[in-house]
């Protein structure tokens, strides 16, 4: 999945697959995570948020979406 660079202290890049409803996030600390069954409007809100790190924490991380951590070479598919 291709990710787009973002201007954030916590996030490096974000990608979204609307067909599979998967949000992929690369963090400043180096981890890449996939979040499952994420609605498209949540992704749009994340990309438009003035603080993407805060939006992510409130609307994705704290919302209880299922997720998995990827190995660094897995994020390329």
PyMOL Python script that loads the backbone (N, CA, C, O; Angstrom):
from pymol import cmd

cmd.read_pdbstr("""\
ATOM      1  N   UNK A   1       0.847  -1.178   0.000  1.00  0.00           N
ATOM      2  CA  UNK A   1       0.000   0.000   0.000  1.00  0.00           C
ATOM      3  C   UNK A   1       0.893   1.241   0.000  1.00  0.00           C
ATOM      4  O   UNK A   1       1.856   1.326   0.762  1.00  0.00           O
ATOM      5  N   UNK A   2       0.568   2.173  -0.840  1.00  0.00           N
ATOM      6  CA  UNK A   2       1.328   3.425  -0.868  1.00  0.00           C
ATOM      7  C   UNK A   2       0.848   4.328   0.256  1.00  0.00           C
ATOM      8  O   UNK A   2      -0.348   4.437   0.528  1.00  0.00           O
ATOM      9  N   UNK A   3       1.805   4.965   0.895  1.00  0.00           N
ATOM     10  CA  UNK A   3       1.485   5.914   1.951  1.00  0.00           C
ATOM     11  C   UNK A   3       1.931   7.307   1.523  1.00  0.00           C
ATOM     12  O   UNK A   3       2.902   7.472   0.785  1.00  0.00           O
ATOM     13  N   UNK A   4       1.199   8.299   2.006  1.00  0.00           N
ATOM     14  CA  UNK A   4       1.495   9.706   1.729  1.00  0.00           C
ATOM     15  C   UNK A   4       2.191  10.313   2.945  1.00  0.00           C
ATOM     16  O   UNK A   4       1.748  10.128   4.079  1.00  0.00           O
ATOM     17  N   UNK A   5       3.277  11.034   2.705  1.00  0.00           N
ATOM     18  CA  UNK A   5       3.975  11.732   3.786  1.00  0.00           C
ATOM     19  C   UNK A   5       3.021  12.744   4.423  1.00  0.00           C
ATOM     20  O   UNK A   5       2.240  13.390   3.724  1.00  0.00           O
ATOM     21  N   UNK A   6       3.084  12.879   5.750  1.00  0.00           N
ATOM     22  CA  UNK A   6       2.252  13.860   6.441  1.00  0.00           C
ATOM     23  C   UNK A   6       3.134  14.738   7.323  1.00  0.00           C
ATOM     24  O   UNK A   6       4.231  14.343   7.720  1.00  0.00           O
ATOM     25  N   UNK A   7       2.636  15.928   7.619  1.00  0.00           N
ATOM     26  CA  UNK A   7       3.340  16.878   8.493  1.00  0.00           C
ATOM     27  C   UNK A   7       2.826  16.654   9.914  1.00  0.00           C
ATOM     28  O   UNK A   7       1.793  17.203  10.298  1.00  0.00           O
ATOM     29  N   UNK A   8       3.538  15.858  10.681  1.00  0.00           N
ATOM     30  CA  UNK A   8       3.100  15.518  12.026  1.00  0.00           C
ATOM     31  C   UNK A   8       4.319  15.177  12.875  1.00  0.00           C
ATOM     32  O   UNK A   8       5.317  14.666  12.366  1.00  0.00           O
ATOM     33  N   UNK A   9       4.232  15.462  14.158  1.00  0.00           N
ATOM     34  CA  UNK A   9       5.321  15.079  15.050  1.00  0.00           C
ATOM     35  C   UNK A   9       5.281  13.583  15.350  1.00  0.00           C
ATOM     36  O   UNK A   9       6.320  12.989  15.638  1.00  0.00           O
ATOM     37  N   UNK A  10       4.101  12.965  15.286  1.00  0.00           N
ATOM     38  CA  UNK A  10       3.950  11.555  15.653  1.00  0.00           C
ATOM     39  C   UNK A  10       3.903  10.620  14.454  1.00  0.00           C
ATOM     40  O   UNK A  10       4.367   9.483  14.537  1.00  0.00           O
ATOM     41  N   UNK A  11       3.346  11.089  13.339  1.00  0.00           N
ATOM     42  CA  UNK A  11       3.133  10.248  12.165  1.00  0.00           C
ATOM     43  C   UNK A  11       4.065  10.667  11.038  1.00  0.00           C
ATOM     44  O   UNK A  11       4.323  11.855  10.845  1.00  0.00           O
ATOM     45  N   UNK A  12       4.569   9.686  10.296  1.00  0.00           N
ATOM     46  CA  UNK A  12       5.440   9.966   9.154  1.00  0.00           C
ATOM     47  C   UNK A  12       4.653   9.887   7.853  1.00  0.00           C
ATOM     48  O   UNK A  12       4.765  10.761   6.993  1.00  0.00           O
ATOM     49  N   UNK A  13       3.844   8.819   7.717  1.00  0.00           N
ATOM     50  CA  UNK A  13       3.077   8.639   6.487  1.00  0.00           C
ATOM     51  C   UNK A  13       1.803   7.870   6.780  1.00  0.00           C
ATOM     52  O   UNK A  13       1.710   7.136   7.764  1.00  0.00           O
ATOM     53  N   UNK A  14       0.806   8.056   5.892  1.00  0.00           N
ATOM     54  CA  UNK A  14      -0.505   7.438   6.055  1.00  0.00           C
ATOM     55  C   UNK A  14      -0.979   6.947   4.695  1.00  0.00           C
ATOM     56  O   UNK A  14      -0.839   7.645   3.691  1.00  0.00           O
ATOM     57  N   UNK A  15      -1.539   5.745   4.668  1.00  0.00           N
ATOM     58  CA  UNK A  15      -2.139   5.209   3.454  1.00  0.00           C
ATOM     59  C   UNK A  15      -3.505   4.637   3.766  1.00  0.00           C
ATOM     60  O   UNK A  15      -3.810   4.317   4.915  1.00  0.00           O
ATOM     61  N   UNK A  16      -4.332   4.509   2.725  1.00  0.00           N
ATOM     62  CA  UNK A  16      -5.686   3.982   2.930  1.00  0.00           C
ATOM     63  C   UNK A  16      -6.105   3.185   1.708  1.00  0.00           C
ATOM     64  O   UNK A  16      -5.909   3.621   0.573  1.00  0.00           O
ATOM     65  N   UNK A  17      -6.681   2.022   1.945  1.00  0.00           N
ATOM     66  CA  UNK A  17      -7.251   1.183   0.887  1.00  0.00           C
ATOM     67  C   UNK A  17      -8.759   1.180   1.084  1.00  0.00           C
ATOM     68  O   UNK A  17      -9.262   0.496   1.976  1.00  0.00           O
ATOM     69  N   UNK A  18      -9.496   1.942   0.260  1.00  0.00           N
ATOM     70  CA  UNK A  18     -10.940   2.047   0.467  1.00  0.00           C
ATOM     71  C   UNK A  18     -11.690   0.739   0.194  1.00  0.00           C
ATOM     72  O   UNK A  18     -12.738   0.498   0.793  1.00  0.00           O
ATOM     73  N   UNK A  19     -11.178  -0.092  -0.685  1.00  0.00           N
ATOM     74  CA  UNK A  19     -11.857  -1.361  -0.976  1.00  0.00           C
ATOM     75  C   UNK A  19     -11.785  -2.313   0.213  1.00  0.00           C
ATOM     76  O   UNK A  19     -12.755  -3.007   0.518  1.00  0.00           O
ATOM     77  N   UNK A  20     -10.639  -2.343   0.877  1.00  0.00           N
ATOM     78  CA  UNK A  20     -10.459  -3.233   2.037  1.00  0.00           C
ATOM     79  C   UNK A  20     -10.673  -2.515   3.365  1.00  0.00           C
ATOM     80  O   UNK A  20     -10.667  -3.147   4.422  1.00  0.00           O
ATOM     81  N   UNK A  21     -10.865  -1.179   3.316  1.00  0.00           N
ATOM     82  CA  UNK A  21     -11.071  -0.358   4.518  1.00  0.00           C
ATOM     83  C   UNK A  21      -9.922  -0.524   5.505  1.00  0.00           C
ATOM     84  O   UNK A  21     -10.131  -0.705   6.704  1.00  0.00           O
ATOM     85  N   UNK A  22      -8.698  -0.457   4.969  1.00  0.00           N
ATOM     86  CA  UNK A  22      -7.498  -0.595   5.786  1.00  0.00           C
ATOM     87  C   UNK A  22      -6.749   0.734   5.814  1.00  0.00           C
ATOM     88  O   UNK A  22      -6.460   1.325   4.773  1.00  0.00           O
ATOM     89  N   UNK A  23      -6.447   1.180   7.006  1.00  0.00           N
ATOM     90  CA  UNK A  23      -5.643   2.379   7.230  1.00  0.00           C
ATOM     91  C   UNK A  23      -4.252   1.922   7.637  1.00  0.00           C
ATOM     92  O   UNK A  23      -4.104   1.121   8.560  1.00  0.00           O
ATOM     93  N   UNK A  24      -3.237   2.425   6.955  1.00  0.00           N
ATOM     94  CA  UNK A  24      -1.859   2.062   7.280  1.00  0.00           C
ATOM     95  C   UNK A  24      -1.135   3.316   7.736  1.00  0.00           C
ATOM     96  O   UNK A  24      -1.170   4.347   7.065  1.00  0.00           O
ATOM     97  N   UNK A  25      -0.476   3.216   8.888  1.00  0.00           N
ATOM     98  CA  UNK A  25       0.174   4.373   9.498  1.00  0.00           C
ATOM     99  C   UNK A  25       1.613   4.034   9.835  1.00  0.00           C
ATOM    100  O   UNK A  25       1.890   3.012  10.463  1.00  0.00           O
ATOM    101  N   UNK A  26       2.531   4.898   9.413  1.00  0.00           N
ATOM    102  CA  UNK A  26       3.930   4.797   9.807  1.00  0.00           C
ATOM    103  C   UNK A  26       4.183   5.864  10.864  1.00  0.00           C
ATOM    104  O   UNK A  26       3.883   7.041  10.663  1.00  0.00           O
ATOM    105  N   UNK A  27       4.738   5.434  11.992  1.00  0.00           N
ATOM    106  CA  UNK A  27       4.980   6.337  13.106  1.00  0.00           C
ATOM    107  C   UNK A  27       6.409   6.847  13.104  1.00  0.00           C
ATOM    108  O   UNK A  27       7.306   6.232  12.527  1.00  0.00           O
ATOM    109  N   UNK A  28       6.605   7.978  13.759  1.00  0.00           N
ATOM    110  CA  UNK A  28       7.917   8.600  13.866  1.00  0.00           C
ATOM    111  C   UNK A  28       8.935   7.646  14.488  1.00  0.00           C
ATOM    112  O   UNK A  28      10.115   7.701  14.142  1.00  0.00           O
ATOM    113  N   UNK A  29       8.509   6.790  15.381  1.00  0.00           N
ATOM    114  CA  UNK A  29       9.396   5.830  16.018  1.00  0.00           C
ATOM    115  C   UNK A  29       9.767   4.643  15.139  1.00  0.00           C
ATOM    116  O   UNK A  29      10.552   3.789  15.548  1.00  0.00           O
ATOM    117  N   UNK A  30       9.203   4.584  13.926  1.00  0.00           N
ATOM    118  CA  UNK A  30       9.575   3.544  12.980  1.00  0.00           C
ATOM    119  C   UNK A  30       8.566   2.441  12.781  1.00  0.00           C
ATOM    120  O   UNK A  30       8.686   1.687  11.815  1.00  0.00           O
ATOM    121  N   UNK A  31       7.585   2.308  13.635  1.00  0.00           N
ATOM    122  CA  UNK A  31       6.598   1.245  13.489  1.00  0.00           C
ATOM    123  C   UNK A  31       5.596   1.546  12.390  1.00  0.00           C
ATOM    124  O   UNK A  31       5.231   2.700  12.169  1.00  0.00           O
ATOM    125  N   UNK A  32       5.150   0.488  11.697  1.00  0.00           N
ATOM    126  CA  UNK A  32       4.098   0.591  10.691  1.00  0.00           C
ATOM    127  C   UNK A  32       2.959  -0.317  11.148  1.00  0.00           C
ATOM    128  O   UNK A  32       3.168  -1.490  11.457  1.00  0.00           O
ATOM    129  N   UNK A  33       1.760   0.241  11.184  1.00  0.00           N
ATOM    130  CA  UNK A  33       0.596  -0.498  11.664  1.00  0.00           C
ATOM    131  C   UNK A  33      -0.525  -0.416  10.646  1.00  0.00           C
ATOM    132  O   UNK A  33      -0.689   0.592   9.959  1.00  0.00           O
ATOM    133  N   UNK A  34      -1.302  -1.500  10.559  1.00  0.00           N
ATOM    134  CA  UNK A  34      -2.525  -1.524   9.756  1.00  0.00           C
ATOM    135  C   UNK A  34      -3.718  -1.631  10.685  1.00  0.00           C
ATOM    136  O   UNK A  34      -3.745  -2.463  11.593  1.00  0.00           O
ATOM    137  N   UNK A  35      -4.704  -0.777  10.446  1.00  0.00           N
ATOM    138  CA  UNK A  35      -5.948  -0.753  11.211  1.00  0.00           C
ATOM    139  C   UNK A  35      -7.066  -1.185  10.274  1.00  0.00           C
ATOM    140  O   UNK A  35      -7.165  -0.706   9.144  1.00  0.00           O
ATOM    141  N   UNK A  36      -7.910  -2.098  10.757  1.00  0.00           N
ATOM    142  CA  UNK A  36      -8.901  -2.752   9.902  1.00  0.00           C
ATOM    143  C   UNK A  36     -10.303  -2.194  10.112  1.00  0.00           C
ATOM    144  O   UNK A  36     -10.667  -1.749  11.201  1.00  0.00           O
ATOM    145  N   UNK A  37     -11.081  -2.235   9.021  1.00  0.00           N
ATOM    146  CA  UNK A  37     -12.483  -1.811   8.991  1.00  0.00           C
ATOM    147  C   UNK A  37     -12.635  -0.339   9.359  1.00  0.00           C
ATOM    148  O   UNK A  37     -13.551   0.043  10.087  1.00  0.00           O
ATOM    149  N   UNK A  38     -11.718   0.483   8.842  1.00  0.00           N
ATOM    150  CA  UNK A  38     -11.732   1.928   9.097  1.00  0.00           C
ATOM    151  C   UNK A  38     -12.555   2.611   8.004  1.00  0.00           C
ATOM    152  O   UNK A  38     -12.251   2.453   6.822  1.00  0.00           O
ATOM    153  N   UNK A  39     -13.593   3.368   8.377  1.00  0.00           N
ATOM    154  CA  UNK A  39     -14.411   4.062   7.380  1.00  0.00           C
ATOM    155  C   UNK A  39     -13.625   5.132   6.612  1.00  0.00           C
ATOM    156  O   UNK A  39     -12.697   5.742   7.143  1.00  0.00           O
ATOM    157  N   UNK A  40     -14.012   5.340   5.372  1.00  0.00           N
ATOM    158  CA  UNK A  40     -13.336   6.316   4.518  1.00  0.00           C
ATOM    159  C   UNK A  40     -13.420   7.725   5.090  1.00  0.00           C
ATOM    160  O   UNK A  40     -12.477   8.503   4.948  1.00  0.00           O
ATOM    161  N   UNK A  41     -14.539   8.069   5.737  1.00  0.00           N
ATOM    162  CA  UNK A  41     -14.656   9.425   6.283  1.00  0.00           C
ATOM    163  C   UNK A  41     -13.696   9.655   7.447  1.00  0.00           C
ATOM    164  O   UNK A  41     -13.285  10.789   7.690  1.00  0.00           O
ATOM    165  N   UNK A  42     -13.337   8.604   8.163  1.00  0.00           N
ATOM    166  CA  UNK A  42     -12.352   8.741   9.231  1.00  0.00           C
ATOM    167  C   UNK A  42     -10.974   9.023   8.639  1.00  0.00           C
ATOM    168  O   UNK A  42     -10.232   9.862   9.149  1.00  0.00           O
ATOM    169  N   UNK A  43     -10.639   8.318   7.560  1.00  0.00           N
ATOM    170  CA  UNK A  43      -9.373   8.591   6.868  1.00  0.00           C
ATOM    171  C   UNK A  43      -9.344  10.032   6.359  1.00  0.00           C
ATOM    172  O   UNK A  43      -8.341  10.727   6.517  1.00  0.00           O
ATOM    173  N   UNK A  44     -10.445  10.481   5.745  1.00  0.00           N
ATOM    174  CA  UNK A  44     -10.513  11.856   5.243  1.00  0.00           C
ATOM    175  C   UNK A  44     -10.335  12.855   6.387  1.00  0.00           C
ATOM    176  O   UNK A  44      -9.643  13.861   6.236  1.00  0.00           O
ATOM    177  N   UNK A  45     -10.954  12.576   7.515  1.00  0.00           N
ATOM    178  CA  UNK A  45     -10.813  13.446   8.676  1.00  0.00           C
ATOM    179  C   UNK A  45      -9.380  13.493   9.179  1.00  0.00           C
ATOM    180  O   UNK A  45      -8.883  14.552   9.562  1.00  0.00           O
ATOM    181  N   UNK A  46      -8.722  12.349   9.177  1.00  0.00           N
ATOM    182  CA  UNK A  46      -7.324  12.289   9.605  1.00  0.00           C
ATOM    183  C   UNK A  46      -6.442  13.141   8.696  1.00  0.00           C
ATOM    184  O   UNK A  46      -5.601  13.902   9.175  1.00  0.00           O
ATOM    185  N   UNK A  47      -6.634  13.013   7.401  1.00  0.00           N
ATOM    186  CA  UNK A  47      -5.796  13.741   6.462  1.00  0.00           C
ATOM    187  C   UNK A  47      -6.054  15.245   6.499  1.00  0.00           C
ATOM    188  O   UNK A  47      -5.168  16.033   6.165  1.00  0.00           O
ATOM    189  N   UNK A  48      -7.256  15.650   6.900  1.00  0.00           N
ATOM    190  CA  UNK A  48      -7.609  17.074   6.946  1.00  0.00           C
ATOM    191  C   UNK A  48      -7.382  17.703   8.315  1.00  0.00           C
ATOM    192  O   UNK A  48      -7.472  18.923   8.456  1.00  0.00           O
ATOM    193  N   UNK A  49      -7.092  16.898   9.315  1.00  0.00           N
ATOM    194  CA  UNK A  49      -6.991  17.403  10.687  1.00  0.00           C
ATOM    195  C   UNK A  49      -5.798  18.344  10.856  1.00  0.00           C
ATOM    196  O   UNK A  49      -4.736  18.109  10.279  1.00  0.00           O
ATOM    197  N   UNK A  50      -5.969  19.412  11.648  1.00  0.00           N
ATOM    198  CA  UNK A  50      -4.849  20.306  11.915  1.00  0.00           C
ATOM    199  C   UNK A  50      -3.737  19.620  12.712  1.00  0.00           C
ATOM    200  O   UNK A  50      -2.562  19.955  12.562  1.00  0.00           O
ATOM    201  N   UNK A  51      -4.116  18.657  13.562  1.00  0.00           N
ATOM    202  CA  UNK A  51      -3.138  17.848  14.290  1.00  0.00           C
ATOM    203  C   UNK A  51      -3.452  16.386  14.005  1.00  0.00           C
ATOM    204  O   UNK A  51      -4.324  15.790  14.637  1.00  0.00           O
ATOM    205  N   UNK A  52      -2.733  15.821  13.048  1.00  0.00           N
ATOM    206  CA  UNK A  52      -3.008  14.443  12.652  1.00  0.00           C
ATOM    207  C   UNK A  52      -2.680  13.456  13.774  1.00  0.00           C
ATOM    208  O   UNK A  52      -3.367  12.446  13.924  1.00  0.00           O
ATOM    209  N   UNK A  53      -1.652  13.732  14.552  1.00  0.00           N
ATOM    210  CA  UNK A  53      -1.320  12.860  15.669  1.00  0.00           C
ATOM    211  C   UNK A  53      -2.438  12.818  16.702  1.00  0.00           C
ATOM    212  O   UNK A  53      -2.786  11.747  17.200  1.00  0.00           O
ATOM    213  N   UNK A  54      -2.999  13.973  17.023  1.00  0.00           N
ATOM    214  CA  UNK A  54      -4.097  14.045  17.987  1.00  0.00           C
ATOM    215  C   UNK A  54      -5.342  13.362  17.424  1.00  0.00           C
ATOM    216  O   UNK A  54      -6.004  12.597  18.124  1.00  0.00           O
ATOM    217  N   UNK A  55      -5.655  13.636  16.172  1.00  0.00           N
ATOM    218  CA  UNK A  55      -6.832  13.023  15.538  1.00  0.00           C
ATOM    219  C   UNK A  55      -6.686  11.505  15.530  1.00  0.00           C
ATOM    220  O   UNK A  55      -7.630  10.783  15.851  1.00  0.00           O
ATOM    221  N   UNK A  56      -5.503  11.027  15.162  1.00  0.00           N
ATOM    222  CA  UNK A  56      -5.261   9.591  15.131  1.00  0.00           C
ATOM    223  C   UNK A  56      -5.478   8.983  16.516  1.00  0.00           C
ATOM    224  O   UNK A  56      -6.170   7.974  16.650  1.00  0.00           O
ATOM    225  N   UNK A  57      -4.889   9.593  17.544  1.00  0.00           N
ATOM    226  CA  UNK A  57      -5.015   9.063  18.902  1.00  0.00           C
ATOM    227  C   UNK A  57      -6.478   8.989  19.337  1.00  0.00           C
ATOM    228  O   UNK A  57      -6.911   7.992  19.915  1.00  0.00           O
ATOM    229  N   UNK A  58      -7.226  10.039  19.059  1.00  0.00           N
ATOM    230  CA  UNK A  58      -8.617  10.108  19.516  1.00  0.00           C
ATOM    231  C   UNK A  58      -9.554   9.225  18.702  1.00  0.00           C
ATOM    232  O   UNK A  58     -10.420   8.559  19.268  1.00  0.00           O
ATOM    233  N   UNK A  59      -9.392   9.211  17.380  1.00  0.00           N
ATOM    234  CA  UNK A  59     -10.385   8.573  16.507  1.00  0.00           C
ATOM    235  C   UNK A  59      -9.991   7.188  15.998  1.00  0.00           C
ATOM    236  O   UNK A  59     -10.841   6.448  15.503  1.00  0.00           O
ATOM    237  N   UNK A  60      -8.730   6.837  16.114  1.00  0.00           N
ATOM    238  CA  UNK A  60      -8.298   5.515  15.632  1.00  0.00           C
ATOM    239  C   UNK A  60      -7.762   4.685  16.798  1.00  0.00           C
ATOM    240  O   UNK A  60      -8.351   3.668  17.164  1.00  0.00           O
ATOM    241  N   UNK A  61      -6.663   5.114  17.369  1.00  0.00           N
ATOM    242  CA  UNK A  61      -6.039   4.313  18.435  1.00  0.00           C
ATOM    243  C   UNK A  61      -6.998   4.077  19.596  1.00  0.00           C
ATOM    244  O   UNK A  61      -7.136   2.943  20.054  1.00  0.00           O
ATOM    245  N   UNK A  62      -7.656   5.114  20.077  1.00  0.00           N
ATOM    246  CA  UNK A  62      -8.542   4.978  21.233  1.00  0.00           C
ATOM    247  C   UNK A  62      -9.932   4.466  20.873  1.00  0.00           C
ATOM    248  O   UNK A  62     -10.758   4.256  21.761  1.00  0.00           O
ATOM    249  N   UNK A  63     -10.201   4.261  19.588  1.00  0.00           N
ATOM    250  CA  UNK A  63     -11.522   3.795  19.153  1.00  0.00           C
ATOM    251  C   UNK A  63     -11.634   2.275  19.144  1.00  0.00           C
ATOM    252  O   UNK A  63     -12.733   1.741  18.993  1.00  0.00           O
ATOM    253  N   UNK A  64     -10.526   1.576  19.301  1.00  0.00           N
ATOM    254  CA  UNK A  64     -10.586   0.124  19.415  1.00  0.00           C
ATOM    255  C   UNK A  64     -10.569  -0.649  18.112  1.00  0.00           C
ATOM    256  O   UNK A  64     -10.985  -1.807  18.081  1.00  0.00           O
ATOM    257  N   UNK A  65     -10.096  -0.036  17.034  1.00  0.00           N
ATOM    258  CA  UNK A  65      -9.990  -0.783  15.778  1.00  0.00           C
ATOM    259  C   UNK A  65      -8.994  -1.931  15.933  1.00  0.00           C
ATOM    260  O   UNK A  65      -7.981  -1.794  16.619  1.00  0.00           O
ATOM    261  N   UNK A  66      -9.287  -3.057  15.294  1.00  0.00           N
ATOM    262  CA  UNK A  66      -8.311  -4.143  15.250  1.00  0.00           C
ATOM    263  C   UNK A  66      -7.126  -3.670  14.429  1.00  0.00           C
ATOM    264  O   UNK A  66      -7.286  -2.913  13.472  1.00  0.00           O
ATOM    265  N   UNK A  67      -5.930  -4.123  14.808  1.00  0.00           N
ATOM    266  CA  UNK A  67      -4.728  -3.690  14.100  1.00  0.00           C
ATOM    267  C   UNK A  67      -3.671  -4.765  14.170  1.00  0.00           C
ATOM    268  O   UNK A  67      -3.762  -5.715  14.949  1.00  0.00           O
ATOM    269  N   UNK A  68      -2.661  -4.588  13.332  1.00  0.00           N
ATOM    270  CA  UNK A  68      -1.481  -5.440  13.387  1.00  0.00           C
ATOM    271  C   UNK A  68      -0.268  -4.604  13.041  1.00  0.00           C
ATOM    272  O   UNK A  68      -0.342  -3.664  12.250  1.00  0.00           O
ATOM    273  N   UNK A  69       0.850  -4.965  13.650  1.00  0.00           N
ATOM    274  CA  UNK A  69       2.116  -4.291  13.325  1.00  0.00           C
ATOM    275  C   UNK A  69       2.739  -5.030  12.165  1.00  0.00           C
ATOM    276  O   UNK A  69       2.740  -6.260  12.134  1.00  0.00           O
ATOM    277  N   UNK A  70       3.273  -4.284  11.204  1.00  0.00           N
ATOM    278  CA  UNK A  70       3.944  -4.870  10.051  1.00  0.00           C
ATOM    279  C   UNK A  70       5.451  -4.857  10.243  1.00  0.00           C
ATOM    280  O   UNK A  70       6.003  -3.984  10.914  1.00  0.00           O
ATOM    281  N   UNK A  71       6.097  -5.830   9.649  1.00  0.00           N
ATOM    282  CA  UNK A  71       7.543  -5.741   9.525  1.00  0.00           C
ATOM    283  C   UNK A  71       7.818  -4.624   8.543  1.00  0.00           C
ATOM    284  O   UNK A  71       6.961  -4.310   7.717  1.00  0.00           O
ATOM    285  N   UNK A  72       8.979  -4.023   8.611  1.00  0.00           N
ATOM    286  CA  UNK A  72       9.267  -2.854   7.765  1.00  0.00           C
ATOM    287  C   UNK A  72       9.153  -3.170   6.278  1.00  0.00           C
ATOM    288  O   UNK A  72       8.845  -2.268   5.498  1.00  0.00           O
ATOM    289  N   UNK A  73       9.387  -4.410   5.850  1.00  0.00           N
ATOM    290  CA  UNK A  73       9.297  -4.746   4.425  1.00  0.00           C
ATOM    291  C   UNK A  73       7.890  -5.120   3.999  1.00  0.00           C
ATOM    292  O   UNK A  73       7.659  -5.303   2.804  1.00  0.00           O
ATOM    293  N   UNK A  74       6.930  -5.245   4.922  1.00  0.00           N
ATOM    294  CA  UNK A  74       5.578  -5.617   4.575  1.00  0.00           C
ATOM    295  C   UNK A  74       4.741  -4.435   4.085  1.00  0.00           C
ATOM    296  O   UNK A  74       3.739  -4.641   3.399  1.00  0.00           O
ATOM    297  N   UNK A  75       5.121  -3.227   4.413  1.00  0.00           N
ATOM    298  CA  UNK A  75       4.325  -2.070   4.064  1.00  0.00           C
ATOM    299  C   UNK A  75       4.293  -1.743   2.591  1.00  0.00           C
ATOM    300  O   UNK A  75       3.589  -0.821   2.179  1.00  0.00           O
ATOM    301  N   UNK A  76       5.042  -2.480   1.785  1.00  0.00           N
ATOM    302  CA  UNK A  76       5.153  -2.167   0.368  1.00  0.00           C
ATOM    303  C   UNK A  76       4.053  -2.765  -0.491  1.00  0.00           C
ATOM    304  O   UNK A  76       3.969  -2.428  -1.672  1.00  0.00           O
ATOM    305  N   UNK A  77       3.205  -3.636   0.042  1.00  0.00           N
ATOM    306  CA  UNK A  77       2.185  -4.270  -0.827  1.00  0.00           C
ATOM    307  C   UNK A  77       0.931  -3.476  -0.989  1.00  0.00           C
ATOM    308  O   UNK A  77       0.015  -3.906  -1.690  1.00  0.00           O
TER     309      UNK A  77
END
""", "prot")
cmd.dss("prot")
cmd.show_as("cartoon", "prot")
cmd.util.cbc("prot")
cmd.orient("prot")
